[in-house]
Amino acid sequence: MSTFTAQILTPEGTLYEGEVTGVKMPGSQGSFEVKANHAPIVSTLDEGEVLVRKADGDTNYTISGGFVEVAKNKLTLLAESVIEQEV
């Protein structure tokens, strides 16, 4: 399965950085998922759940809103606050 690099950043620093197979997030115009080789995009994010799909399992986070940029197989998500959810 194809992977790409994802980074989740807060004002306190990097919360997550690594290879993922997909990231689903709450866009301000509706939920969407990014996979490997996605077209470049910049979007605002609403409060809600971010699902990070990895080869060894998924991780859920709750964000307070923010921004995401995807370019050249790298996703950078910027959020004011992020909470990792128990699975």
C-alpha positions as CSV (number, residue, x, y, z in Angstrom):
1,M,0.0,0.0,0.0
2,S,1.3,3.5,-0.9
3,T,2.3,5.8,1.9
4,F,3.1,9.4,2.4
5,T,4.5,11.6,5.2
6,A,2.1,13.3,7.6
7,Q,2.9,15.8,10.3
8,I,0.5,17.1,13.0
9,L,1.6,20.3,14.6
10,T,0.4,22.4,17.5
11,P,1.8,25.6,19.0
12,E,3.6,23.4,21.6
13,G,5.4,21.4,18.8
14,T,5.1,18.2,16.7
15,L,2.5,15.8,18.0
16,Y,2.9,13.2,15.2
17,E,5.3,12.7,12.2
18,G,5.6,9.6,10.2
19,E,4.5,7.5,7.2
20,V,0.7,7.0,6.8
21,T,-1.6,5.4,4.3
22,G,-4.4,8.0,4.7
23,V,-5.6,10.9,6.8
24,K,-9.4,11.7,7.2
25,M,-10.2,15.1,8.6
26,P,-13.1,17.6,9.1
27,G,-12.8,20.2,6.4
28,S,-14.8,23.3,6.7
29,Q,-16.8,22.3,3.6
30,G,-17.1,18.7,4.7
31,S,-15.0,15.7,5.8
32,F,-12.4,14.5,3.3
33,E,-9.5,12.0,3.2
34,V,-6.0,12.4,1.7
35,K,-4.2,9.4,0.4
36,A,-0.8,9.0,-1.4
37,N,-0.2,11.1,-4.5
38,H,-3.1,13.5,-3.6
39,A,-3.3,16.7,-5.6
40,P,-1.9,19.8,-3.8
41,I,-4.4,21.4,-1.5
42,V,-4.7,24.0,1.3
43,S,-7.9,23.8,3.4
44,T,-9.3,25.1,6.6
45,L,-10.4,22.5,9.2
46,D,-13.4,22.6,11.6
47,E,-13.4,21.1,15.1
48,G,-13.7,17.4,14.9
49,E,-12.0,14.0,14.5
50,V,-8.9,13.3,12.5
51,L,-8.2,9.7,11.6
52,V,-4.6,8.8,10.9
53,R,-4.3,5.5,9.0
54,K,-1.0,3.7,9.5
55,A,0.2,0.2,8.5
56,D,0.2,-0.9,12.1
57,G,-3.2,0.5,13.0
58,D,-5.3,3.7,13.1
59,T,-5.0,6.6,15.6
60,N,-7.8,9.1,16.3
61,Y,-7.3,12.7,17.3
62,T,-9.7,15.5,18.1
63,I,-8.8,18.9,16.9
64,S,-10.1,22.4,17.6
65,G,-9.9,23.4,14.0
66,G,-7.0,24.6,11.9
67,F,-5.4,24.3,8.5
68,V,-4.0,21.5,6.3
69,E,-1.6,21.6,3.4
70,V,-0.8,18.8,1.1
71,A,2.0,19.0,-1.5
72,K,4.5,16.5,-2.9
73,N,3.3,13.5,-0.9
74,K,3.5,15.4,2.4
75,L,0.6,16.5,4.6
76,T,1.0,19.2,7.2
77,L,-1.9,19.7,9.7
78,L,-1.7,22.8,11.9
79,A,-4.2,22.9,14.9
80,E,-4.5,25.1,17.9
81,S,-5.2,22.1,20.1
82,V,-5.1,18.3,19.5
83,I,-6.1,15.5,21.8
84,E,-5.2,11.9,21.1
85,Q,-8.3,9.6,21.6
86,E,-8.2,6.3,23.4
87,V,-9.0,3.4,21.1
